[in-house]
Amino acid sequence: MKLKFTRELSAEEQAQLEKDLAELQGVYEANPLERYQPHPKQVEFHTAPERVRAFYAGSRTGKSTCGCADDLIQALDLEFVPERLRPYKKWDPPFKGRVITPDLGRTMEVILEKFRELAPAAALRGGSWSKAFDQTKRILDFDNGSRIDFMSFEQEPDKFGGVALHRAHFDEEPRGPKSWAIYRDTRSRLIDYRGDQIFTMTPLSGTDWVFDKIWSARDTDPQLRVIQAKMTENPYLDPKEIEEAAALLTKEEYRAIIEGEPVSFEGMVYDEFSEVHLVEMPTQKDLKDMTVYVGIDPGLKTTAVVFAAFDADNDALIFAELYL
């Protein structure tokens, strides 16, 4: 890091600065959580008292860092929690937590790297990540008996039973055909301790139950708090870089990736059409000499049907549709 000063430092001041920086580096190496300085939206997430907290955030807002830091604050003994972060501690060790990601590949690696970056080695079992983390079972053990396991929505729902949890942390939006069953079974793991749930995600997939249970219920469920954070609200990002990245996005992508708002990437392909009907509704007589095709798009929950009539010039007229 290059430092700028309004005046030249004396040799004595330079020596003192180097000493202070070396001491600070030593503090950070001993406990990486000392580096974590939550911005206002992260503070709102940490301090929310509700049992279900959802950080709906644009990309690069620090949502995963925030969630992992909160998990560690709960798992660690108080002596390892920086004083400014202690007000966020809700659970005492031994803390049992679970982090669930969409897949066992990229998203899992991202969350594990966050934990490696933030966890103080002295608090881990055996004094190091390599000794504390079981790569086969994906379990992180702490010296004080706390434990965090890491799972994915790619796994079968029956793998999620057996253990009582203080917390379930869903990092990135739950998705896939097994996601509801996994969420439901994980919820039952929280009964013993009356545990909490946290969600840290950029809402991109539009999963039905997540939208219904979290986003749509944000103003009516007293046990739920949704914190929406925009990429522009992260003070550690360069506004110019955000502006350049945002210029490449569609309107829907901008709302999801920059503003952290759930959007549908479905609907009209050509949304510039302002009118639904471009011609008069045809009669049965109008269609008499035309060839009619029926297109069916079946789905697990909905089925779309469209009726198209072709004339002698092979021009198509869409005259009816169904959405079942």
HELIX and SHEET records of a PDB file:
HELIX    1   1 ALA A   11  ALA A   30  1                                  20    
HELIX    2   2 PRO A   32  ARG A   35  5                                   4    
HELIX    3   3 PRO A   40  THR A   47  1                                   8    
HELIX    4   4 LYS A   63  ALA A   75  1                                  13    
HELIX    5   5 LEU A   78  PHE A   80  5                                   3    
HELIX    6   6 GLU A   83  TYR A   88  5                                   6    
HELIX    7   7 ARG A  106  LEU A  118  1                                  13    
HELIX    8   8 ALA A  121  ALA A  123  5                                   3    
HELIX    9   9 ARG A  125  GLY A  127  5                                   3    
HELIX   10  10 TRP A  129  ALA A  132  1                                   4    
HELIX   11  11 PRO A  157  PHE A  160  5                                   4    
HELIX   12  12 SER A  179  SER A  188  1                                  10    
HELIX   13  13 ASP A  208  VAL A  210  1                                   3    
HELIX   14  14 PHE A  211  TRP A  215  3                                   5    
HELIX   15  15 MET A  231  GLU A  233  5                                   3    
HELIX   16  16 PRO A  239  ALA A  246  1                                   8    
HELIX   17  17 LYS A  251  GLU A  253  1                                   3    
HELIX   18  18 TYR A  254  ILE A  258  3                                   5    
SHEET    1   A 8 PHE A 133  ASP A 134  0                                        
SHEET    2   A 8 ILE A 139  ASP A 141 -1                                        
SHEET    3   A 8 ARG A 147  SER A 152 -1                                        
SHEET    4   A 8 LYS A  96  THR A 101  1                                        
SHEET    5   A 8 ARG A 167  ASP A 171  1                                        
SHEET    6   A 8 ASP A 196  MET A 201  1                                        
SHEET    7   A 8 VAL A  52  ALA A  57  1                                        
SHEET    8   A 8 LEU A 224  ALA A 229  1                                        
SHEET    1   B 3 THR A 291  PRO A 298  0                                        
SHEET    2   B 3 THR A 303  PHE A 310 -1                                        
SHEET    3   B 3 ALA A 316  TYR A 323 -1                                        
END                                                                             
